[in-house]
Amino acid sequence: MKLKQTIALLTVMGVAVSAFAQGQLIFKNGTTSRVIDGKTGLAALSGVYTAGLYYTVLDDQVPDVPNPGVPNDGWSLAATTPVISNPIAGGGQYSGSTITLSDPATAAAEVVLVQVRAWEAQYASYEAAFNARGWVGHTEVLSVTLGGGALAPPSLAAIGISGMTTSPVPEPSTVVLGLLGGLGAMILLRRRQ
């Protein structure tokens, strides 16, 4: 009898662990994690922005955390979907399909980092919008464990993806002037001491 109980316990534990190790993810946000249009301060309307699901596999060759808002060659684009206005729930929502994320080199269960980035729909990609100094936004980075479980995949909304507000990419000269102003203020403070 104990052998049967042990086998049953191990089977239940295996199913429970596989629930946290899905190789799939539902690329969808909820009403609390909207895309906010930085131009208007309101939830983004249909056709104005595109959302993309970016991911990277944690290993020694890829940085663990991206430089927020800056295109990073170590991150892969898994899928894109338009940001829509839902008549019932309002705007700023994206509702993509179920995406399979895995390391193409090993196709094994791994931990991946995911981030949703939004950009103006007139541009073909986040990188194109960024380079053209368009309006872009991004969520925080989430860590997700992937695998080959048998249960339904989680959605981004269920695992706690945040909302985002788009903003224009600053001109390089604006950044340089800001740094020079900060340096000047530091020199003034040092002289007064």
C-alpha positions in Angstrom: 0.0 0.0 0.0 2.8 2.4 0.8 4.4 1.9 -2.7 1.1 2.9 -4.3 0.8 6.0 -2.1 4.4 7.0 -2.9 3.8 6.7 -6.7 0.5 8.6 -6.4 2.3 11.4 -4.4 5.1 11.6 -6.9 2.6 11.8 -9.8 0.7 14.6 -8.2 3.9 16.5 -7.4 5.1 16.1 -11.0 1.8 17.6 -12.3 2.0 20.5 -9.8 5.6 21.3 -10.8 4.7 21.1 -14.5 2.1 23.8 -13.9 4.8 26.2 -13.0 7.0 25.1 -15.9 5.0 25.8 -19.0 6.8 26.4 -22.3 3.8 28.6 -23.3 2.5 31.9 -22.3 -0.7 33.8 -23.2 0.4 37.2 -24.6 -2.5 39.3 -23.2 -2.8 42.0 -20.6 -5.6 42.8 -18.2 -7.5 46.0 -17.4 -5.1 46.9 -14.6 -2.0 46.7 -16.9 -3.0 49.0 -19.8 -0.9 50.7 -22.4 -1.3 54.5 -21.6 -0.7 56.9 -24.5 1.8 59.4 -23.1 0.5 62.1 -25.6 -3.0 62.1 -24.1 -2.6 60.5 -20.7 -5.4 58.1 -21.5 -5.6 54.4 -22.4 -4.3 53.9 -25.9 -6.9 53.7 -28.7 -7.1 51.1 -31.4 -4.6 51.4 -34.2 -2.3 53.9 -32.4 0.3 51.4 -30.9 1.6 47.9 -31.4 2.7 45.6 -28.5 5.5 43.1 -28.8 6.5 40.3 -26.5 10.3 40.2 -26.1 12.1 37.4 -24.2 15.6 36.2 -23.5 16.9 32.9 -22.0 19.0 33.3 -18.9 22.5 32.1 -19.6 26.1 33.4 -19.5 26.0 34.9 -22.9 23.0 37.2 -22.5 22.6 40.1 -20.0 20.2 39.2 -17.3 18.5 42.6 -17.2 17.9 44.8 -20.3 18.8 48.5 -20.5 15.2 49.6 -20.1 13.8 51.2 -23.2 16.9 50.6 -25.3 16.8 47.9 -28.0 19.0 45.0 -27.0 20.4 42.4 -29.4 20.2 39.7 -26.8 16.4 39.8 -26.7 14.1 38.0 -29.2 10.8 39.2 -30.4 8.3 36.3 -29.9 5.1 38.0 -31.2 3.4 41.3 -31.9 -0.3 42.3 -31.7 -2.1 45.7 -32.1 -3.1 47.6 -29.0 -6.9 47.8 -29.1 -9.8 49.6 -27.5 -12.3 47.1 -26.0 -15.8 48.7 -25.9 -16.5 47.1 -22.5 -13.1 47.2 -20.8 -11.7 50.4 -22.5 -8.5 51.0 -24.4 -4.9 50.1 -23.9 -5.3 46.4 -24.2 -3.4 43.8 -26.3 -4.6 40.3 -26.8 -2.2 38.1 -28.7 -2.2 34.3 -29.0 -0.6 31.6 -26.9 3.2 31.9 -27.5 5.7 29.1 -27.1 9.0 30.3 -25.6 12.1 28.1 -25.5 15.8 28.2 -26.2 16.2 27.2 -29.8 19.7 25.7 -28.9 18.4 23.3 -26.3 14.6 23.3 -26.5 14.7 22.5 -22.8 12.9 23.9 -19.8 14.6 27.1 -18.8 14.0 30.4 -17.0 13.3 33.3 -19.4 12.9 37.0 -18.9 9.9 38.6 -20.7 9.1 42.2 -21.3 6.3 43.8 -23.3 7.2 46.8 -25.4 4.8 49.1 -27.2 5.6 51.5 -30.1 3.7 53.7 -32.5 1.9 51.6 -35.0 3.3 53.6 -37.9 6.7 52.0 -37.3 7.4 48.4 -38.3 9.1 47.5 -35.0 10.1 48.8 -31.6 13.7 49.3 -32.8 12.5 51.4 -35.8 10.3 53.6 -33.5 13.2 54.0 -31.1 15.7 54.9 -33.8 13.2 57.4 -35.4 12.7 59.0 -31.9 9.0 57.9 -31.9 6.8 57.2 -28.9 7.7 53.9 -27.1 7.0 52.3 -23.8 7.9 49.1 -21.9 6.8 47.0 -18.9 9.1 45.8 -16.2 11.0 42.5 -16.7 9.3 39.3 -15.5 11.0 36.0 -14.9 9.1 33.0 -16.1 10.1 29.3 -15.9 9.3 27.3 -19.0 8.9 23.6 -19.6 6.7 21.0 -21.1 3.8 20.9 -18.6 0.3 19.5 -19.4 -1.7 22.3 -17.8 -3.0 25.5 -19.4 -0.4 28.2 -19.9 -0.6 31.3 -17.8 -1.4 34.7 -19.2 0.8 37.8 -18.7 -2.1 39.4 -16.8 -2.3 36.4 -14.4 1.5 36.5 -13.6 1.5 40.2 -12.8 2.7 42.1 -15.9 2.5 45.9 -15.3 1.1 48.6 -17.4 3.2 51.1 -19.3 3.1 54.7 -20.4 4.6 55.7 -23.7 7.0 58.6 -24.0 9.1 60.1 -26.8 12.7 58.9 -27.2 14.8 61.8 -26.2 17.2 63.3 -28.8 20.9 62.6 -28.0 21.6 66.3 -27.7 18.9 66.6 -25.0 20.6 63.9 -23.0 24.0 65.5 -23.4 22.7 68.9 -22.3 21.1 67.3 -19.3 24.3 65.7 -18.3 26.3 68.9 -18.8 23.7 70.8 -16.7 24.1 68.2 -13.9 27.9 68.4 -14.1 27.7 72.2 -13.8 25.5 72.0 -10.8 27.8 69.5 -9.1 30.8 71.8 -9.8 28.9 74.8 -8.3 28.0 72.8 -5.2 31.5 71.7 -4.7 32.9 75.2 -5.0 30.4 76.5 -2.3 31.7 73.8 0.1 
